Amino acid sequence: MNKVQEIRNRYALPFIVKVQRAVAGEPAILVYNEDRVIQQQFPPTPELMRMFGDKFKMFCWAQLAPDGTLDIGQEAPWQNW
């Protein structure tokens, strides 16, 4: 099994990711899981900005789409990582 397929299998079910606003540079939303195997960057869409409200970071449920991008879902309980 190749590395990509291994990651797809490991993250087939919804998992928690940290979602945070970029601190510097271009406006962006950074998304990653606890061990940072999954890391992606998104533009600050109106939908994501509504989810943030006045928060700097939050945790959300996510699922890996067939094309390798993340589908960000509802806010998840706070994590200590």
Secondary structure, 3 states (H helix, E strand, C coil): CCHHHHHHHHCCCCEEEEEEECCCCCCCEEEECCCCCCEEEECCCHHHHHHHCCCCEEEEEEEECCCCCEEEEEECCCCCC
